[in-house]
Amino acid sequence: MNNRDYSYEAMGRRLDSGLADRGITPDDLAAMMPDGVTGYVVREWIRGRTKIPIDKACLICDIFNWPLDRLAVRGPEAVI
């Protein structure tokens, strides 16, 4: 068994960390995304209350220049 945290809460923590590292607010991120994503929605992702759809997760990773598994599975220490 691995110790990876696949929960919505863990993804939210990773998203929040990425935002903080870049000085981006949830509203800023929402403005960078198409399809009516709002700051409220981003904050719900951060809190782990709702899942991040795969298409939005891919966009977030493009914005952060991250591989998808950094947001979805692993912390920054796992990415080389």
Secondary structure as the mmCIF struct_conf table of DSSP 4:
data_model
#
loop_
_struct_conf.conf_type_id
_struct_conf.id
_struct_conf.beg_label_comp_id
_struct_conf.beg_label_asym_id
_struct_conf.beg_label_seq_id
_struct_conf.end_label_comp_id
_struct_conf.end_label_asym_id
_struct_conf.end_label_seq_id
BEND BEND1 SER A 7 SER A 7
HELX_RH_AL_P HELX_RH_AL_P1 TYR A 8 ARG A 22
TURN_TY1_P TURN_TY1_P1 GLY A 23 GLY A 23
HELX_RH_AL_P HELX_RH_AL_P2 PRO A 26 MET A 32
BEND BEND2 MET A 33 PRO A 34
TURN_TY1_P TURN_TY1_P2 ASP A 35 GLY A 36
HELX_RH_AL_P HELX_RH_AL_P3 GLY A 39 ARG A 47
TURN_TY1_P TURN_TY1_P3 GLY A 48 GLY A 48
BEND BEND3 ARG A 49 THR A 50
HELX_LH_PP_P HELX_LH_PP_P1 LYS A 51 PRO A 53
HELX_RH_AL_P HELX_RH_AL_P4 ILE A 54 PHE A 64
TURN_TY1_P TURN_TY1_P4 ASN A 65 ASN A 65
HELX_RH_AL_P HELX_RH_AL_P5 LEU A 68 ALA A 72
TURN_TY1_P TURN_TY1_P5 VAL A 73 VAL A 73
HELX_RH_3T_P HELX_RH_3T_P1 PRO A 76 ALA A 78
#
